[in-house]
């Protein structure tokens, strides 16, 4: 997995690319989130449009990120969720846990 980031209207947009399968991916995302929390940037959107596949460990990484941000007064939202990942979220009932949006703009606008 490769991970790039940018800011849109004060919201950090993380853009993973490839497969999210755990191992180094978990460490990379976890470290990035902690960097942003230290900088008091606690509004995060993860753009999943370029993620080809995610396994259960990948879902765990997202859940961990959500928990980390919420525990620090922040919020994590998902944008551009692909059909594959949407079905994974539905099967695991995580659709009720994550706020998902069809575009980055919608996700960014959802922050108050």
C-alpha positions in Angstrom: 0.0 0.0 0.0 1.1 3.5 -0.8 -0.2 6.4 1.2 -0.4 10.0 0.2 -2.2 12.9 2.0 -3.5 16.4 1.4 -5.6 18.9 3.1 -9.0 20.1 1.9 -10.6 23.0 3.9 -8.9 22.0 7.1 -9.7 18.3 6.7 -6.9 15.8 6.1 -7.6 13.5 3.2 -5.6 10.2 3.3 -5.3 8.4 -0.1 -4.2 4.8 0.2 -3.4 3.0 -3.0 -3.2 -0.8 -3.6 -4.1 -3.4 -1.1 -4.7 -2.9 2.7 -3.6 -6.1 4.3 -1.9 -5.4 7.6 1.7 -5.6 8.5 3.6 -2.5 7.4 0.3 -1.0 6.2 -1.1 -0.9 9.7 2.1 0.8 11.1 2.1 3.3 8.3 -1.5 4.4 8.8 -1.3 4.3 12.6 1.8 6.5 12.5 0.2 9.0 10.1 -2.9 9.3 12.3 -0.8 10.0 15.4 1.2 12.6 13.5 -2.0 14.4 12.6 -3.4 14.1 16.1 -0.2 15.7 17.5 -0.7 18.6 15.0 -4.3 18.9 16.3 -5.6 17.8 12.9 -8.4 15.5 13.9 -10.8 15.6 11.0 -9.7 12.8 8.7 -11.2 11.4 5.5 -9.8 8.2 3.9 -10.4 8.1 0.2 -10.7 4.4 -0.8 -11.1 4.9 -4.5 -7.6 3.5 -5.3 -7.8 0.6 -2.8 -8.0 -2.6 -4.8 -8.6 -5.0 -1.9 -8.8 -5.1 1.8 -8.8 -8.1 4.1 -10.0 -8.4 7.7 -6.7 -7.0 8.9 -7.3 -4.0 6.7 -10.7 -3.5 8.3 -9.0 -3.7 11.7 -6.7 -1.0 10.6 -9.7 1.3 9.8 -11.4 0.4 13.1 -8.2 1.2 15.0 -7.9 4.5 13.2 -11.5 5.4 14.0 -11.0 4.5 17.7 -7.7 6.4 17.9 -9.3 9.5 16.5 -12.5 9.4 18.6 -10.4 8.8 21.7 -8.6 12.0 20.9 -11.7 14.1 20.1 -11.5 13.6 16.3 -13.5 11.8 13.6 -12.7 9.5 10.7 -14.9 9.2 7.6 -14.6 7.2 4.4 -15.1 8.4 0.9 -15.3 6.8 -2.6 -15.9 3.3 -1.1 -15.6 0.8 -3.9 -18.2 -1.9 -4.4 -15.9 -4.6 -3.1 -15.1 -2.7 0.1 -18.8 -1.7 0.5 -19.8 -5.3 0.5 -17.1 -6.1 3.0 -18.4 -3.3 5.3 -22.0 -4.7 4.8 -21.1 -8.3 5.6 -19.2 -7.3 8.8 -22.0 -4.8 9.7 -19.3 -2.0 9.8 -21.6 0.1 7.6 -23.3 1.1 10.9 -19.9 2.2 12.4 -18.3 4.2 9.6 -19.8 7.2 7.9 -19.3 6.8 4.2 -19.6 9.3 1.4 -19.7 9.1 -2.4 -17.0 11.8 -2.8 -14.3 13.6 -0.9 -16.2 16.9 -1.2 -19.3 15.4 0.5 -17.1 13.8 3.3 -15.3 17.1 3.9 -18.5 19.0 3.9 -20.0 16.7 6.5 -17.6 17.9 9.2 -19.1 20.6 11.3 
